[in-house]
Amino acid sequence: NAGVTQTPKFQVLKTGQSMTLQCAQDMNHNSMYWYRQDPGMGLRLIYYSASEGTTDKGEVPNGYNVSRLNKREFSLRLESAAPSQTSVYFCASRGNWTDTQYFGPGTRLTVL
Amino acid sequence: SQQGEEDPQALSIQEGENATMNCSYKTSINNLQWYRQNSGRGLVHLILIRSNEREKHSGRLRVTLDTSKKSSSLLITASRAADTASYFCATDRSGNTPLVFGKGTRLSVIA
């Protein structure tokens, strides 16, 4: 039981490049979330998916797209990376019968 | 926008002392949760308190909730160096909405 896994752990991009951050959970959770964490800013919600087949914008969705591929996987795509997207990205999940969220280890992204 | 605001932003104490962190929020909530983050790691859930509860304990952790003041506090008793981490409060307005996190309190426990 791995919980929430994220790949890659680290990534360096040049401005304008694209990439997809992968997230998977093995807890059969319905809801999944993408957050970004910047120094002194706490966690800000980018997108979330309340169930397979649905996605909704969070607080800071601009510049990102998401795909809920199936119940296990929720990916975050940067189509044209910008230096302002340099951050640590966390994926999380939550089941139907629990109010707590389970977090992945994070992806540290630097955009040059 | 962020719902919770932790206070203080940073706290440094000696091992064995108690650490108290506070969280204020703006709207009505279903529950309030505290999470811990070790440097470079993901967040880990510590404790949840529901809106109809006033106090909850878990090991060395004690959480209080005052819904009339829209505030909560987290007390860590007899702190250890291993408690050094950032602590975040998160509010849950309903079971179907995402948690909203504060900016966190950085706790340093000096051995």
HADDOCK unambig.tbl for C-alpha pairs under 7 A between the chains (distance, minus, plus):
assign (segid A and resid 40 and name CA) (segid B and resid 103 and name CA) 6.27 0.50 0.50
assign (segid A and resid 41 and name CA) (segid B and resid 103 and name CA) 5.25 0.50 0.50
assign (segid A and resid 42 and name CA) (segid B and resid 101 and name CA) 6.65 0.50 0.50
assign (segid A and resid 42 and name CA) (segid B and resid 102 and name CA) 5.80 0.50 0.50
assign (segid A and resid 42 and name CA) (segid B and resid 103 and name CA) 3.77 0.50 0.50
assign (segid A and resid 42 and name CA) (segid B and resid 104 and name CA) 6.11 0.50 0.50
assign (segid A and resid 43 and name CA) (segid B and resid 101 and name CA) 5.94 0.50 0.50
assign (segid A and resid 59 and name CA) (segid B and resid 1 and name CA) 6.71 0.50 0.50
assign (segid A and resid 99 and name CA) (segid B and resid 95 and name CA) 6.67 0.50 0.50
assign (segid A and resid 100 and name CA) (segid B and resid 45 and name CA) 6.84 0.50 0.50
assign (segid A and resid 102 and name CA) (segid B and resid 44 and name CA) 6.96 0.50 0.50
assign (segid A and resid 103 and name CA) (segid B and resid 42 and name CA) 5.60 0.50 0.50
assign (segid A and resid 103 and name CA) (segid B and resid 43 and name CA) 5.80 0.50 0.50
assign (segid A and resid 103 and name CA) (segid B and resid 44 and name CA) 6.92 0.50 0.50
assign (segid A and resid 104 and name CA) (segid B and resid 42 and name CA) 5.71 0.50 0.50
assign (segid A and resid 105 and name CA) (segid B and resid 41 and name CA) 5.38 0.50 0.50
assign (segid A and resid 105 and name CA) (segid B and resid 42 and name CA) 4.56 0.50 0.50
assign (segid A and resid 106 and name CA) (segid B and resid 41 and name CA) 6.82 0.50 0.50
assign (segid A and resid 106 and name CA) (segid B and resid 42 and name CA) 6.05 0.50 0.50
